[in-house]
């Protein structure tokens, strides 16, 4: 039926119709041979330019040098098109496909998939700023800082579980924790809507051994980064070798009167009350108020870090670092014979700083010589800050994986 002439005619019907092959064509006479089935125009295999493209990627055009395409000719007196040539593979680089290539955007799912592949096995993922550059280099797409951050958080969920599932399993986890750690104190508080609000854990062995240690407890909080907010609180002591000794931990919704009151009430249940007890915290007003109300006979000292920063601000026409150094020396004196002359000299040389210290602080809160109990070597929050830094990555995880990491570290 078909002649060679008809098959090879270069008339108006012979066109480059790569874009028209998807047009529905009615079936012709039954004696006409049907053309072979054609694959989708979406190229779903990996390219040969080492860019590791994802499946189902689509592109607006191809470069002039690319040989990928399809050529068909209409068979005379029919509605059938005959495929003359079909090049299914690109011969150009993806980066040369479009003038808008640099405007292509990545997604959080792309970032998450990349991080799970490249940073598996518990490796700490880089910062969002670094992730932006790596994704651009590896995949040739631009992402924003927020996309990198969302992708990083999504990768954390993939590796360490979903936050919602952790809250659902919380009571089961705490039950098993008490079964394998006799004497452990735990408590959970929900809000009016029945949603998680506070969590407190004090391991039994930590509570038991604190009875023979120095009665100084350091309390500090650090922000969680798991998408739900809140703070992670540590209460810790110091063993005879001056090593960190954890006593309790808590997850609160923030640093306010209600949350701190609940935490210290729970701590009071775990730690035997004693008039020798000393608390060291920063100068958070809620902490000052709550410690005085929950532990009226305990003593409360302040870390010097925030105070010395305020001292530096009020230093005028002098070397600020020298002023801070002199103030820190004042806080460490053991006897009045050493403190009084040094304090008078400080007053004469730095009157503006002295005025701030007198009007906004209490000597017995920061000066060792006036402190009514033994605070030993506690002057800064470095010990708790080092613990916060140790769990920096875990603070991004869901609740139960984070707790498991912390408790395992305590056990080690």
C-alpha positions in Angstrom: 0.0 0.0 0.0 2.8 2.5 0.9 5.3 3.4 -1.7 8.8 4.5 -1.2 7.9 7.9 -2.7 5.1 8.3 -0.2 7.4 7.4 2.6 10.1 9.8 1.7 8.1 12.9 0.6 9.4 16.2 1.9 6.2 18.2 1.4 4.4 20.4 3.8 3.1 17.3 5.6 6.7 16.3 6.5 7.4 18.3 9.7 9.4 18.2 12.8 6.5 17.5 15.1 8.2 16.5 18.3 5.8 18.6 20.3 2.7 17.2 18.5 3.2 13.5 19.0 0.8 13.6 22.0 -2.1 14.7 19.7 -4.9 12.1 19.6 -5.3 10.6 16.1 -8.3 8.5 15.0 -7.6 5.0 13.9 -7.1 4.6 10.1 -7.9 1.7 7.8 -7.3 -1.6 9.5 -4.7 -2.5 6.9 -2.4 0.3 7.9 0.4 -0.8 10.2 0.3 0.9 13.6 3.4 2.8 14.7 5.3 1.5 17.7 4.5 2.9 21.1 6.5 5.9 22.1 7.9 6.5 25.5 6.9 9.6 27.5 8.8 12.7 26.7 9.8 13.0 30.4 13.3 11.6 30.6 13.4 9.6 33.8 16.9 8.3 33.8 20.1 9.9 35.2 21.8 12.3 32.9 25.4 11.8 31.7 26.7 15.1 33.0 27.4 14.0 36.6 24.6 16.3 38.0 22.6 13.4 39.6 19.2 14.7 38.5 16.0 13.5 40.1 13.4 11.5 38.2 10.6 13.3 36.4 12.7 16.5 36.0 11.2 18.8 33.3 12.9 21.5 31.3 11.5 24.3 29.2 13.8 23.8 26.1 17.0 22.3 24.9 20.2 23.8 23.6 20.7 24.2 19.8 23.5 21.6 19.8 21.4 18.9 21.6 20.4 16.0 19.3 17.5 14.9 21.4 14.3 14.9 19.3 11.7 13.2 17.3 10.9 13.4 13.5 7.7 12.1 12.0 5.9 12.3 8.6 2.2 12.0 7.8 1.3 9.1 5.6 -0.8 10.3 2.6 -4.5 9.7 2.6 -4.4 8.7 6.3 -4.3 10.2 9.7 -1.3 8.2 10.7 2.2 9.6 11.3 5.2 7.5 10.7 8.2 8.0 13.1 11.3 8.6 11.0 13.8 9.2 13.7 13.8 9.3 17.5 16.8 10.4 19.6 15.8 9.7 23.2 19.0 10.9 25.0 20.2 14.4 25.7 23.6 15.3 24.3 23.8 18.6 26.1 24.5 19.6 29.7 21.6 20.4 31.9 23.2 23.7 32.8 22.9 24.9 29.2 19.2 24.2 28.8 17.8 27.5 29.7 18.8 31.1 30.4 16.7 30.8 33.6 18.7 27.8 34.9 20.1 29.8 37.8 16.6 30.6 39.0 15.6 27.0 39.6 14.7 26.4 43.2 15.2 23.4 45.4 12.8 22.0 48.0 13.1 21.0 51.6 12.6 17.4 50.5 15.6 17.6 48.2 17.7 19.0 51.0 16.5 16.3 53.4 17.3 13.5 50.9 20.7 14.9 50.3 21.5 15.2 54.0 20.3 11.7 54.8 22.5 10.3 52.1 25.7 12.4 52.7 25.5 12.7 56.6 24.1 9.4 57.7 25.3 7.4 60.7 24.9 10.2 63.3 27.2 12.7 61.6 26.3 16.3 62.6 24.8 18.1 59.6 26.3 21.5 58.6 24.6 24.8 59.1 21.9 26.0 56.7 24.3 28.5 55.2 26.8 25.8 54.4 24.0 23.5 53.1 23.0 26.2 50.6 26.5 26.1 49.0 26.7 22.3 49.0 23.3 21.9 47.3 24.2 24.5 44.7 27.5 22.7 43.9 26.1 19.1 44.0 22.7 19.6 42.3 23.0 22.9 40.5 19.9 24.5 42.1 19.5 27.5 44.4 17.8 27.3 47.8 17.0 29.9 50.4 18.2 29.9 54.0 14.7 28.9 55.2 14.5 26.1 52.7 17.9 24.8 53.9 16.7 25.0 57.5 13.4 23.2 56.8 15.3 20.6 54.9 17.7 20.1 57.8 14.8 19.8 60.3 13.1 17.3 57.9 16.2 15.2 57.8 16.3 15.2 61.6 12.8 13.8 61.6 13.7 11.2 59.1 16.7 10.0 61.2 15.3 10.4 64.7 11.6 10.1 64.5 8.6 12.4 64.3 8.0 14.8 67.2 4.3 14.0 67.3 5.0 10.3 67.7 7.4 11.1 70.6 4.7 12.9 72.5 2.4 10.0 72.0 4.9 7.5 73.4 6.1 9.7 76.2 4.2 8.0 79.1 5.4 4.5 77.9 8.9 5.8 77.8 8.8 7.3 81.3 7.3 4.0 82.7 10.1 1.9 81.3 12.7 4.5 82.5 11.4 4.1 86.1 11.4 0.3 85.7 15.1 0.1 84.9 16.2 3.0 87.2 14.7 2.4 90.7 14.0 5.6 92.6 13.6 7.8 89.5 11.2 10.7 89.8 9.3 11.8 86.7 6.3 14.0 86.1 4.4 15.4 83.2 2.0 18.4 83.1 -0.6 19.0 80.3 -2.3 22.2 79.5 -6.1 22.9 79.5 -6.4 21.4 76.0 -4.7 18.2 77.1 -1.4 19.0 75.3 2.1 18.6 76.5 3.4 21.5 78.6 6.1 20.4 81.1 8.3 17.3 81.7 10.6 16.5 84.7 13.1 13.6 85.1 15.5 13.0 88.0 17.3 9.6 87.9 17.3 7.6 91.1 21.0 7.0 91.3 21.7 10.8 90.8 19.4 11.6 93.6 20.9 9.0 95.9 24.5 10.0 95.5 23.8 13.8 95.8 23.2 13.1 99.6 27.0 12.9 100.1 28.0 15.8 97.8 28.4 19.5 98.2 25.0 21.1 98.5 25.4 23.5 95.6 23.0 23.1 92.6 23.5 25.0 89.4 20.4 25.6 87.3 20.3 26.9 83.7 18.1 26.6 80.6 18.8 26.5 76.9 16.4 26.8 73.9 15.1 23.8 72.1 15.2 23.8 68.2 12.8 21.0 67.4 10.1 23.1 65.9 7.9 23.2 69.0 10.0 25.6 71.0 10.4 25.5 74.7 13.6 25.2 76.9 15.7 22.3 78.2 16.6 22.8 81.8 19.5 21.1 83.7 20.1 21.0 87.4 23.6 19.8 88.2 26.1 19.5 91.0 29.8 18.8 91.2 31.4 15.5 92.4 34.5 15.4 94.6 36.7 15.5 91.5 35.0 18.7 90.3 33.3 16.8 87.5 29.8 17.5 86.2 27.2 15.6 88.1 23.7 15.8 86.7 20.8 15.8 89.1 17.7 16.5 87.0 16.4 17.7 83.7 13.2 19.2 82.5 11.5 20.5 79.3 9.4 23.6 79.9 7.5 26.0 77.6 9.7 28.9 78.6 11.4 30.8 81.4 8.5 32.3 83.3 7.1 32.3 86.9 4.7 29.3 86.2 7.3 27.1 84.5 10.0 27.8 87.0 7.7 27.3 90.0 6.6 23.9 88.6 10.3 22.8 88.0 11.5 23.7 91.5 8.4 22.1 93.1 9.4 18.9 91.3 13.0 19.3 92.2 11.9 19.7 95.9 10.2 16.3 95.6 13.4 14.6 94.4 16.1 16.5 96.4 15.8 16.5 100.2 15.4 20.0 101.5 18.2 21.4 103.6 19.2 24.8 105.0 22.7 24.2 103.6 21.3 24.1 100.0 22.7 26.7 97.6 21.4 27.6 94.2 23.5 29.2 91.5 21.6 30.7 88.6 21.7 33.7 86.3 19.8 36.9 87.2 16.5 36.0 85.7 13.8 37.7 87.7 11.5 34.7 87.6 14.3 32.5 89.0 15.0 35.0 91.8 11.3 35.1 92.8 10.7 31.4 92.5 13.8 30.2 94.4 12.9 32.6 97.3 9.3 31.2 97.4 9.9 27.5 96.9 13.2 27.3 99.0 12.8 30.1 101.5 15.7 28.8 103.7 18.1 28.1 100.8 20.7 30.5 99.6 20.8 32.0 96.1 23.9 33.2 94.3 24.2 34.7 90.8 26.6 33.9 88.0 28.9 36.7 87.2 28.8 36.4 83.4 25.8 38.6 82.8 26.7 40.9 85.6 30.2 41.5 84.3 28.7 42.3 80.8 26.5 45.0 82.4 29.5 46.3 84.3 31.4 46.6 81.0 28.5 48.6 79.5 28.6 51.2 82.4 32.4 51.7 82.2 33.2 55.1 80.8 36.5 56.6 79.6 38.4 53.6 80.8 39.6 50.2 79.5 36.5 48.1 79.8 38.4 44.8 79.9 40.4 46.1 82.9 37.3 47.1 84.7 35.8 43.7 84.2 39.0 42.0 85.5 38.9 44.2 88.6 35.3 43.4 89.3 35.9 39.7 88.9 38.7 39.9 91.4 36.3 41.6 93.9 33.9 38.7 93.6 36.5 36.1 94.5 38.0 37.5 97.8 37.5 35.3 100.8 38.1 37.8 103.6 36.9 41.3 104.4 40.6 42.4 105.0 41.2 41.8 101.3 37.8 42.9 100.0 37.4 46.3 101.7 40.5 48.1 100.3 40.0 46.6 96.9 36.4 47.8 96.9 37.3 51.3 97.9 39.9 51.5 95.2 37.4 50.2 92.6 34.9 52.9 93.8 37.5 55.7 93.3 38.7 54.6 89.9 35.4 53.6 88.4 32.6 55.6 89.9 30.0 55.0 87.2 30.5 51.3 87.4 30.4 51.4 91.2 27.2 53.3 91.2 25.6 50.7 88.9 26.7 47.9 91.2 25.4 49.6 94.3 22.0 50.5 92.8 21.2 47.3 90.9 22.9 44.4 92.7 23.2 42.9 96.2 26.7 42.2 97.4 25.8 38.9 99.0 24.5 37.6 95.6 27.8 38.0 93.8 30.6 38.6 96.3 32.0 35.4 97.8 33.0 37.2 101.1 29.4 38.2 101.8 27.8 35.0 100.7 26.3 33.3 103.8 27.1 29.7 102.8 29.8 27.9 100.9 29.6 28.4 97.1 33.0 26.9 96.5 34.4 27.6 93.0 31.1 28.5 91.4 31.2 31.9 89.8 30.1 31.4 86.2 27.7 29.2 84.3 30.5 27.5 82.3 29.7 24.0 83.7 26.1 24.1 82.5 27.0 25.9 79.3 29.3 23.0 78.4 26.5 20.6 79.0 24.2 22.6 76.8 26.8 22.5 74.1 27.2 18.8 74.4 23.6 18.3 73.5 23.5 21.0 70.9 22.6 18.6 68.1 20.2 16.6 70.2 18.2 19.7 71.0 16.9 19.5 67.3 15.5 16.0 67.8 12.1 14.8 68.8 11.5 14.5 72.5 12.2 10.8 73.2 15.4 10.6 71.0 16.7 13.7 72.8 16.0 12.3 76.2 17.6 8.9 75.3 20.7 10.7 74.1 20.9 12.7 77.3 20.3 9.8 79.7 22.8 7.6 77.8 25.4 10.4 78.2 24.6 10.6 81.9 25.0 6.8 82.3 28.4 6.9 80.5 
